[in-house]
Amino acid sequence: MTPQQLDAIADATNPLLLAAFLLSVGLSFPTLPAARPFLLRCGLALLITYGFAHFKQWFSLWPELGDFPSGHMAFLLTVSACFFFLHKKSLRYTIPLAVLYGWLIVFLGYHTWWHLLGSFVLALPVTALCMRGRPRAPDIHSTGQRQSVLFVAGDLSGDMHTSRLAARLALTKPDVMIHALGSPRLGTLAETSGGRWVGDTSYCSAIGITAVFGIYLRARWLDFKLKRFVITHRVDVAVLCDWGGFNCRQLDLFSSQKIPVLYSFPPRSWQRGGSKGLQFAHQVARVATPFEWSAERLTAIGCHATWVGHALLELRSSKQDRDQLRKEFGIGPNEKLVVLLPGSRSAEIKILAPRLAAAAAILADNRKIKFLVPVPEPLVALAQRHFPTTIPILAERAQDCLVACDVAVVKTGSATLEAVVADAPQVAIYDLGWGGRFEWMVLWMWRNIPFIAMPNILLQRALVPELIGIKCRPDAIAAAASHLLTDEGARTAMRSGYTEIRKHLGESLPLSATDSTLVILCELLDKRRAVAFP
């Protein structure tokens, strides 16, 4: 680069950094009046540092000092320090920028390293003094406001469990205000209680690094909205459900605002050993986990964890329900029903639905078999493009279809546990696009991952057939499903394994997962009220 180009970069750095800072302030505060105290302190810090750096030139004092200290660097360091007080993680960007900018202005001959050191000694202490005692978030113990709970859920199953918990809280403590970052279902519960629906997280979950790119910007926007809400509203308890990639990044925020966190269904709760999935434990007040070994692992490192069981058990149906559902779906006494679950994400349906449709065509040849395809309501139109018109597409009826069916072909994930709860013999399938397959070959294929389907992971043995990757072919799917349809012994053995899994899910616990989690939540709310009204 030419010296003229470097000079232009040096001139543009401070204005661009200031613009980025002001944009971040705008995203972090809901209104200008809310941001005004912080901005006034930042302005005072800039005024003092810039004035100290230039007053000797303005009044022709101490010419022997030259340009000591550097006004350009003092400005950049002050804005960077203000950025730090706004978002501590900004250091990962501002420190490299300051080093590069310092080298640049020395290289261009504007300043010496001695001048830059003077700017450092001036800017950082002045900014720290100006920020001392700066206004914090509204007092969460304010006696003039209702208690409030913030629910945060992202993936489909977590949002369903969280919505059930929020609905139960609304019935048990109608005076508590509910806020939510979640689906429209959770948002409606929040607004009904008089609270705020902070943002819509529908279909904002991803599996694998390549899939993250598709939702990254949206997730960052939700992150900004959540931070802006938390620092400007009273929140007595935050309830996080699953969605570890997003939720664990918010723990520093809740900790800085002194908001106790109840983590329901923590990340990697299915894992029986090792240290993965435990990093969040010391930043939460309570944990409600679906598996007994998860509670034991968390308790062993000093976390207050409770085994509450799995919320899917609350969906169990009776044989009478099954008979009624089969009649509703038009399944005759001599007919078999195969349910096809292609997933809850559009990418999964695009990949798996064509293969399921082809497998259904193979199975239906010369047999009395009917098929149903349950999908989330927003994905009905997409599913209809991949299945023939003879196969009904049902919105939001997955559990009913699993209860009524003879065999299910299920995309791996929480749906495989839904099949366990419904006592539906199943074949688990999954595959990725070419980007996901490349990621799998580079990052995961060489690791020892014995099982993908949750029933097999929980039992630590092969119970449910898994057709993953290149094995996920229409003929293989049809063969595995046909084996279950015709082999009574295979179905009996699988259902026997299901009985063991349901014990792991907390079938013998005295309270349901939702009721147990509600008890913990009410304890946290009562504790907060006791602090506010000693």
C-alpha positions as CSV (number, residue, x, y, z in Angstrom):
1,M,0.0,0.0,0.0
2,T,1.1,3.5,-0.7
3,P,1.8,6.1,2.1
4,Q,-1.2,8.0,0.9
5,Q,-3.5,5.0,1.3
6,L,-2.1,4.3,4.8
7,D,-2.7,7.9,5.6
8,A,-6.3,7.7,4.5
9,I,-6.7,4.6,6.7
10,A,-5.3,6.3,9.7
11,D,-7.6,9.3,9.2
12,A,-10.7,7.1,8.9
13,T,-10.0,4.8,11.8
14,N,-11.2,7.0,14.7
15,P,-14.4,8.2,12.9
16,L,-15.3,4.6,12.0
17,L,-14.6,3.4,15.6
18,L,-16.8,6.1,17.0
19,A,-19.6,5.3,14.5
20,A,-19.4,1.6,15.6
21,F,-19.5,2.6,19.2
22,L,-22.6,4.8,18.8
23,L,-24.3,2.1,16.8
24,S,-23.6,-0.4,19.6
25,V,-25.0,2.1,22.2
26,G,-28.1,2.4,20.1
27,L,-28.6,-1.4,20.0
28,S,-27.9,-1.8,23.7
29,F,-30.4,0.8,25.0
30,P,-34.1,0.9,24.1
31,T,-34.4,4.8,24.0
32,L,-32.1,7.8,23.9
33,P,-33.1,8.9,27.4
34,A,-32.0,5.5,28.7
35,A,-28.6,5.9,27.0
36,R,-28.1,9.5,27.9
37,P,-26.3,9.0,31.3
38,F,-23.8,6.6,29.7
39,L,-23.2,8.8,26.7
40,L,-22.6,11.9,28.9
41,R,-19.9,10.0,30.8
42,C,-18.3,8.9,27.5
43,G,-18.5,12.5,26.2
44,L,-16.9,13.8,29.4
45,A,-14.0,11.3,29.1
46,L,-13.4,12.2,25.5
47,L,-13.5,15.9,26.3
48,I,-10.9,15.6,29.1
49,T,-8.5,13.3,27.3
50,Y,-8.7,15.3,24.0
51,G,-8.3,18.5,25.9
52,F,-5.3,17.3,27.9
53,A,-3.7,15.9,24.8
54,H,-4.0,19.3,22.9
55,F,-4.1,22.1,25.3
56,K,-0.3,22.7,25.1
57,Q,-0.6,23.1,21.3
58,W,-3.6,25.4,21.8
59,F,-1.6,27.6,24.2
60,S,1.9,27.1,22.7
61,L,3.2,25.5,25.9
62,W,6.2,23.2,26.3
63,P,7.2,23.0,22.6
64,E,10.1,20.6,23.6
65,L,7.5,17.9,24.2
66,G,6.3,18.0,20.6
67,D,3.2,16.0,20.0
68,F,3.3,14.2,23.4
69,P,0.9,12.7,24.1
70,S,-0.8,11.6,20.8
71,G,-4.2,13.1,20.5
72,H,-5.2,10.5,17.9
73,M,-4.3,7.6,20.1
74,A,-5.8,9.2,23.1
75,F,-9.1,9.5,21.2
76,L,-9.0,5.8,20.1
77,L,-8.1,4.5,23.5
78,T,-10.9,6.5,25.2
79,V,-13.5,5.2,22.7
80,S,-12.2,1.7,23.1
81,A,-12.4,2.0,26.9
82,C,-16.0,3.2,26.7
83,F,-16.7,0.3,24.4
84,F,-15.3,-2.0,27.1
85,F,-17.7,-0.6,29.7
86,L,-20.5,-1.2,27.3
87,H,-19.5,-4.7,26.2
88,K,-16.5,-6.3,27.8
89,K,-16.0,-8.7,24.9
90,S,-15.2,-5.7,22.6
91,L,-11.6,-6.0,23.8
92,R,-11.1,-8.8,21.4
93,Y,-11.5,-6.2,18.6
94,T,-10.3,-3.0,20.1
95,I,-6.9,-4.3,21.4
96,P,-5.7,-5.5,17.9
97,L,-7.1,-2.3,16.4
98,A,-5.2,-0.1,18.9
99,V,-1.9,-2.0,18.2
100,L,-2.4,-1.8,14.5
101,Y,-3.3,1.9,14.6
102,G,-0.3,2.7,16.9
103,W,2.1,1.0,14.5
104,L,0.5,2.8,11.6
105,I,0.8,6.4,12.9
106,V,4.4,5.7,14.0
107,F,5.2,4.2,10.6
108,L,3.8,7.3,8.9
109,G,5.9,9.5,11.2
110,Y,3.0,11.3,13.0
111,H,4.1,10.1,16.4
112,T,6.7,8.1,18.3
113,W,6.1,5.1,20.6
114,W,6.8,7.6,23.5
115,H,3.8,9.7,22.4
116,L,1.6,6.6,22.3
117,L,2.7,5.6,25.9
118,G,1.6,9.0,27.1
119,S,-1.8,8.6,25.5
120,F,-2.2,5.2,27.2
121,V,-1.4,6.7,30.6
122,L,-3.8,9.6,30.0
123,A,-6.8,8.0,28.3
124,L,-7.5,4.8,30.4
125,P,-7.4,6.3,33.9
126,V,-9.5,9.3,32.9
127,T,-12.1,7.0,31.3
128,A,-12.2,4.7,34.3
129,L,-12.7,7.7,36.6
130,C,-15.5,9.1,34.4
131,M,-17.3,5.7,34.4
132,R,-16.9,5.2,38.1
133,G,-20.4,4.9,39.7
134,R,-22.1,4.9,36.4
135,P,-25.9,4.1,36.4
136,R,-26.7,0.4,36.4
137,A,-29.8,-1.5,35.4
138,P,-33.1,-0.6,37.1
139,D,-33.3,-2.0,40.6
140,I,-34.6,-5.5,40.5
141,H,-35.8,-5.2,44.0
142,S,-38.1,-2.2,43.3
143,T,-41.2,-2.6,45.4
144,G,-43.3,-0.8,42.9
145,Q,-43.2,-3.4,40.2
146,R,-44.5,-6.9,39.7
147,Q,-42.1,-9.8,39.9
148,S,-41.1,-11.0,36.5
149,V,-39.6,-14.1,34.9
150,L,-37.7,-14.1,31.6
151,F,-38.0,-17.4,29.6
152,V,-35.5,-18.1,26.8
153,A,-35.9,-21.0,24.4
154,G,-34.8,-21.6,20.8
155,D,-35.2,-25.1,19.5
156,L,-38.6,-26.5,18.8
157,S,-38.7,-29.1,21.6
158,G,-37.2,-26.8,24.2
159,D,-39.8,-24.1,23.3
160,M,-42.6,-26.6,23.7
161,H,-41.4,-27.6,27.2
162,T,-40.8,-23.9,28.2
163,S,-44.3,-22.9,27.0
164,R,-45.8,-25.6,29.2
165,L,-43.8,-24.3,32.2
166,A,-44.7,-20.7,31.5
167,A,-48.4,-21.6,31.2
168,R,-48.3,-23.4,34.5
169,L,-46.6,-20.5,36.2
170,A,-49.3,-18.1,34.9
171,L,-51.9,-20.3,36.6
172,T,-50.0,-20.8,39.8
173,K,-48.8,-17.2,40.2
174,P,-51.0,-14.9,38.1
175,D,-49.3,-11.9,39.7
176,V,-46.0,-12.7,38.1
177,M,-45.2,-11.0,34.8
178,I,-43.8,-13.3,32.0
179,H,-41.2,-12.1,29.4
180,A,-40.1,-14.4,26.6
181,L,-37.5,-14.8,23.9
182,G,-39.1,-17.7,22.1
183,S,-41.7,-18.8,19.6
184,P,-45.0,-17.0,19.0
185,R,-46.6,-19.6,21.3
186,L,-44.3,-18.5,24.2
187,G,-44.7,-14.8,23.1
188,T,-48.4,-15.0,23.4
189,L,-48.1,-16.3,26.9
190,A,-45.8,-13.4,27.8
191,E,-48.1,-10.7,26.3
192,T,-51.2,-12.2,27.9
193,S,-49.5,-11.8,31.3
194,G,-48.7,-8.2,30.6
195,G,-45.0,-8.9,29.8
196,R,-42.9,-8.5,26.7
197,W,-42.2,-10.8,23.8
198,V,-38.5,-9.9,23.3
199,G,-38.0,-11.7,20.0
200,D,-39.0,-14.7,17.9
201,T,-36.6,-17.6,18.0
202,S,-38.6,-19.9,15.7
203,Y,-36.2,-22.1,13.6
204,C,-33.2,-20.4,15.0
205,S,-31.3,-23.6,15.9
206,A,-28.7,-25.4,13.9
207,I,-26.8,-28.7,13.9
208,G,-23.1,-28.4,12.8
209,I,-20.8,-25.5,12.1
210,T,-21.9,-25.1,8.4
211,A,-25.6,-24.8,9.4
212,V,-24.7,-22.0,11.9
213,F,-23.8,-19.6,9.1
214,G,-27.4,-19.5,8.0
215,I,-28.7,-18.2,11.3
216,Y,-25.7,-16.3,12.6
217,L,-26.8,-12.8,11.8
218,R,-30.3,-13.5,13.2
219,A,-28.9,-15.0,16.4
220,R,-26.6,-11.9,16.8
221,W,-29.7,-9.7,16.4
222,L,-31.6,-11.7,19.0
223,D,-28.5,-11.4,21.3
224,F,-28.6,-7.6,21.0
225,K,-32.3,-7.5,21.7
226,L,-32.0,-9.7,24.8
227,K,-29.1,-7.6,26.2
228,R,-31.0,-4.4,25.6
229,F,-34.1,-5.8,27.3
230,V,-32.3,-7.2,30.4
231,I,-30.3,-4.1,31.2
232,T,-33.4,-1.9,31.1
233,H,-36.2,-4.1,32.6
234,R,-36.7,-5.8,35.9
235,V,-36.1,-9.5,35.7
236,D,-36.3,-11.5,38.9
237,V,-35.4,-14.9,37.5
238,A,-34.2,-16.1,34.1
239,V,-35.3,-19.5,32.9
240,L,-33.1,-20.9,30.1
241,C,-34.1,-24.1,28.3
242,D,-31.5,-26.1,26.2
243,W,-30.2,-24.1,23.2
244,G,-26.8,-24.2,24.7
245,G,-25.0,-22.4,21.9
246,F,-27.0,-19.2,22.5
247,N,-28.1,-19.5,26.2
248,C,-24.6,-20.2,27.6
249,R,-23.4,-17.0,26.0
250,Q,-26.0,-15.0,28.0
251,L,-24.8,-16.2,31.5
252,D,-22.3,-13.4,31.8
253,L,-25.1,-10.9,31.1
254,F,-27.4,-12.3,33.8
255,S,-24.5,-12.6,36.3
256,S,-23.5,-8.9,35.7
257,Q,-27.2,-7.9,36.4
258,K,-27.3,-10.2,39.5
259,I,-30.2,-12.2,38.0
260,P,-30.5,-15.8,39.2
261,V,-30.7,-18.3,36.4
262,L,-32.7,-21.6,36.4
263,Y,-31.3,-23.8,33.6
264,S,-34.0,-26.3,32.5
265,F,-32.7,-29.1,30.3
266,P,-29.0,-28.2,30.4
267,P,-26.7,-28.8,27.4
268,R,-25.4,-32.3,27.0
269,S,-27.5,-33.6,29.9
270,W,-27.5,-37.0,28.2
271,Q,-23.8,-37.4,28.6
272,R,-22.7,-39.7,31.4
273,G,-19.1,-38.8,31.9
274,G,-16.3,-36.3,31.1
275,S,-16.2,-32.6,31.6
276,K,-18.1,-31.4,28.5
277,G,-21.4,-29.7,29.2
278,L,-20.4,-28.6,32.8
279,Q,-18.8,-25.2,32.1
280,F,-22.1,-23.3,32.8
281,A,-22.6,-24.9,36.2
282,H,-21.1,-22.2,38.4
283,Q,-23.0,-19.4,36.7
284,V,-26.5,-20.6,37.5
285,A,-28.6,-20.7,40.7
286,R,-30.4,-23.9,40.0
287,V,-30.5,-26.7,37.3
288,A,-33.5,-28.9,36.4
289,T,-32.2,-31.8,34.4
290,P,-34.1,-34.7,32.8
291,F,-31.5,-37.4,33.6
292,E,-30.4,-38.7,37.0
293,W,-26.8,-39.0,36.0
294,S,-26.8,-35.4,34.8
295,A,-27.9,-34.2,38.3
296,E,-25.2,-36.4,39.9
297,R,-22.4,-35.0,37.6
298,L,-23.5,-31.4,38.3
299,T,-23.9,-31.9,42.0
300,A,-20.4,-33.4,42.2
301,I,-18.9,-30.1,41.1
302,G,-21.0,-28.0,43.5
303,C,-24.0,-27.1,41.3
304,H,-27.5,-27.1,42.8
305,A,-29.0,-29.6,40.4
306,T,-32.3,-31.5,40.6
307,W,-33.4,-34.5,38.6
308,V,-36.9,-33.6,37.5
309,G,-37.4,-36.2,34.7
310,H,-38.2,-35.5,31.0
311,A,-41.2,-33.4,30.0
312,L,-42.0,-35.7,27.1
313,L,-43.5,-38.2,29.6
314,E,-46.3,-35.8,30.1
315,L,-47.5,-36.6,26.5
316,R,-48.2,-40.3,27.2
317,S,-51.5,-41.6,25.9
318,S,-53.6,-44.7,26.7
319,K,-54.6,-47.6,24.5
320,Q,-58.1,-46.0,24.3
321,D,-56.5,-42.9,22.9
322,R,-54.7,-45.0,20.3
323,D,-57.9,-46.7,19.1
324,Q,-59.6,-43.3,18.8
325,L,-56.7,-41.8,16.8
326,R,-56.5,-44.7,14.4
327,K,-60.3,-44.3,13.8
328,E,-59.8,-40.6,13.2
329,F,-57.0,-41.2,10.8
330,G,-59.1,-43.7,8.9
331,I,-56.9,-46.8,9.6
332,G,-58.9,-50.0,9.2
333,P,-58.5,-53.2,11.4
334,N,-56.3,-54.9,8.9
335,E,-54.3,-51.9,7.8
336,K,-50.9,-50.8,9.0
337,L,-50.0,-47.2,9.7
338,V,-46.4,-46.0,9.1
339,V,-45.6,-42.5,10.2
340,L,-42.8,-40.5,8.5
341,L,-41.2,-37.7,10.5
342,P,-38.7,-35.8,8.2
343,G,-37.7,-33.3,10.8
344,S,-38.6,-29.8,12.1
345,R,-36.2,-27.7,10.0
346,S,-36.6,-26.8,6.3
347,A,-33.1,-28.1,5.5
348,E,-33.9,-31.5,7.0
349,I,-37.2,-31.8,5.1
350,K,-35.5,-30.9,1.8
351,I,-32.9,-33.7,2.3
352,L,-35.0,-36.4,4.0
353,A,-38.5,-36.0,2.6
354,P,-37.7,-37.2,-0.9
355,R,-36.1,-40.4,0.5
356,L,-39.0,-41.0,2.8
357,A,-41.4,-40.6,-0.1
358,A,-39.4,-43.1,-2.2
359,A,-39.3,-45.5,0.8
360,A,-43.1,-45.2,1.2
361,A,-43.5,-46.1,-2.5
362,I,-41.5,-49.3,-1.9
363,L,-43.4,-50.2,1.2
364,A,-46.8,-49.6,-0.3
365,D,-46.2,-52.1,-3.1
366,N,-48.9,-54.8,-2.7
367,R,-49.5,-54.1,1.0
368,K,-52.3,-52.5,3.0
369,I,-50.2,-49.7,4.5
370,K,-51.2,-46.1,5.0
371,F,-48.8,-43.2,5.7
372,L,-48.9,-40.0,7.6
373,V,-46.4,-37.1,7.7
374,P,-46.6,-34.8,10.7
375,V,-44.5,-31.6,10.4
376,P,-44.6,-28.1,12.1
377,E,-47.3,-25.9,10.7
378,P,-44.9,-23.5,8.8
379,L,-43.3,-26.4,7.0
380,V,-46.5,-28.0,5.6
381,A,-46.3,-26.4,2.2
382,L,-42.6,-27.5,1.9
383,A,-43.4,-31.1,2.8
384,Q,-46.3,-31.2,0.3
385,R,-43.8,-30.5,-2.5
386,H,-41.9,-33.7,-1.7
387,F,-44.7,-36.2,-0.9
388,P,-47.4,-37.5,-3.2
389,T,-51.0,-36.2,-2.7
390,T,-52.0,-39.7,-1.5
391,I,-49.9,-39.2,1.7
392,P,-51.6,-36.7,4.1
393,I,-49.4,-33.9,5.6
394,L,-50.6,-33.0,9.2
395,A,-49.6,-29.9,11.1
396,E,-48.5,-30.2,14.7
397,R,-49.8,-33.8,15.2
398,A,-46.5,-35.7,15.6
399,Q,-47.4,-37.2,19.0
400,D,-50.8,-38.3,17.9
401,C,-49.4,-39.9,14.8
402,L,-46.8,-41.8,16.9
403,V,-49.4,-43.0,19.3
404,A,-51.6,-44.4,16.5
405,C,-48.9,-45.9,14.3
406,D,-47.5,-49.4,13.9
407,V,-44.0,-48.3,12.9
408,A,-42.4,-44.8,12.6
409,V,-39.5,-43.6,10.5
410,V,-38.0,-40.7,12.6
411,K,-35.4,-38.1,12.1
412,T,-32.9,-38.3,14.9
413,G,-33.3,-35.9,17.8
414,S,-36.0,-35.5,20.4
415,A,-38.6,-37.0,18.1
416,T,-36.9,-40.4,18.7
417,L,-37.8,-40.0,22.4
418,E,-41.3,-39.0,21.5
419,A,-41.6,-42.4,19.8
420,V,-40.3,-44.0,23.0
421,V,-42.9,-42.3,25.0
422,A,-45.6,-43.3,22.5
423,D,-44.3,-46.9,22.5
424,A,-43.9,-46.7,18.7
425,P,-41.4,-49.1,17.1
426,Q,-39.0,-46.9,15.0
427,V,-36.2,-46.5,12.5
428,A,-34.0,-43.5,13.1
429,I,-32.6,-41.7,10.1
430,Y,-30.4,-38.7,9.3
431,D,-28.3,-37.2,6.6
432,L,-26.7,-33.9,5.7
433,G,-26.1,-31.8,2.7
434,W,-22.7,-31.8,1.0
435,G,-21.4,-29.0,3.3
436,G,-22.5,-31.0,6.3
437,R,-21.0,-34.2,5.0
438,F,-17.7,-32.4,4.4
439,E,-17.8,-31.1,8.0
440,W,-18.6,-34.6,9.3
441,M,-15.6,-36.1,7.4
442,V,-13.2,-33.4,8.7
443,L,-14.3,-33.0,12.3
444,W,-16.4,-35.9,13.4
445,M,-16.0,-39.1,11.4
446,W,-12.6,-40.0,13.0
447,R,-14.1,-39.7,16.5
448,N,-15.6,-42.6,18.4
449,I,-19.3,-41.8,18.2
450,P,-21.1,-45.1,18.6
451,F,-24.7,-43.9,18.5
452,I,-26.6,-41.0,17.1
453,A,-30.2,-41.8,18.1
454,M,-31.1,-40.8,21.6
455,P,-32.7,-44.2,22.7
456,N,-29.4,-45.9,21.8
457,I,-27.4,-43.1,23.6
458,L,-29.4,-43.5,26.8
459,L,-29.2,-47.3,26.8
460,Q,-25.6,-47.3,25.6
461,R,-26.5,-50.1,23.2
462,A,-28.1,-50.5,19.8
463,L,-31.9,-50.8,20.2
464,V,-33.2,-48.6,17.4
465,P,-31.9,-49.1,13.8
466,E,-29.9,-46.1,12.7
467,L,-29.6,-45.2,9.0
468,I,-27.2,-42.3,9.0
469,G,-25.4,-40.6,6.0
470,I,-24.8,-42.9,3.1
471,K,-26.9,-45.6,4.8
472,C,-29.9,-43.3,4.6
473,R,-31.3,-44.7,1.3
474,P,-34.9,-45.3,0.4
475,D,-34.4,-49.1,-0.1
476,A,-32.6,-49.4,3.3
477,I,-35.3,-47.3,5.0
478,A,-38.1,-49.5,3.5
479,A,-36.3,-52.7,4.5
480,A,-35.8,-51.6,8.1
481,A,-39.4,-50.5,8.4
482,S,-40.7,-53.7,6.7
483,H,-38.7,-55.8,9.2
484,L,-40.4,-54.1,12.1
485,L,-43.9,-54.4,10.5
486,T,-43.5,-58.1,10.0
487,D,-41.4,-59.2,13.0
488,E,-43.4,-59.3,16.2
489,G,-40.3,-60.3,18.1
490,A,-38.4,-57.3,17.0
491,R,-41.2,-54.9,18.0
492,T,-41.5,-56.6,21.4
493,A,-37.8,-56.4,22.0
494,M,-37.8,-52.7,21.1
495,R,-40.7,-52.0,23.4
496,S,-38.9,-53.8,26.2
497,G,-36.0,-51.4,25.7
498,Y,-38.4,-48.5,25.7
499,T,-39.6,-49.5,29.2
500,E,-36.0,-49.2,30.5
501,I,-35.6,-45.8,28.7
502,R,-38.8,-44.4,30.3
503,K,-37.3,-45.2,33.7
504,H,-34.3,-43.1,32.8
505,L,-36.7,-40.4,31.8
506,G,-38.1,-40.3,35.3
507,E,-41.3,-42.3,34.9
508,S,-41.2,-43.2,38.6
509,L,-40.7,-39.7,39.9
510,P,-43.7,-38.4,42.0
511,L,-44.1,-35.2,40.0
512,S,-43.9,-34.4,36.3
513,A,-40.9,-32.6,34.9
514,T,-43.0,-29.4,34.5
515,D,-44.4,-29.5,38.1
516,S,-41.0,-30.2,39.6
517,T,-39.4,-27.4,37.6
518,L,-42.2,-25.1,38.6
519,V,-41.5,-25.8,42.3
520,I,-37.9,-24.8,41.8
521,L,-38.9,-21.6,40.0
522,C,-41.4,-20.6,42.7
523,E,-38.6,-21.2,45.3
524,L,-36.3,-18.8,43.4
525,L,-39.2,-16.2,43.1
526,D,-40.0,-16.5,46.8
527,K,-36.3,-16.0,47.7
528,R,-36.2,-12.9,45.6
529,R,-39.3,-11.6,47.2
530,A,-37.8,-12.2,50.7
531,V,-34.8,-10.1,49.7
532,A,-37.0,-7.3,48.5
533,F,-39.3,-7.5,51.6
534,P,-37.1,-8.7,54.5
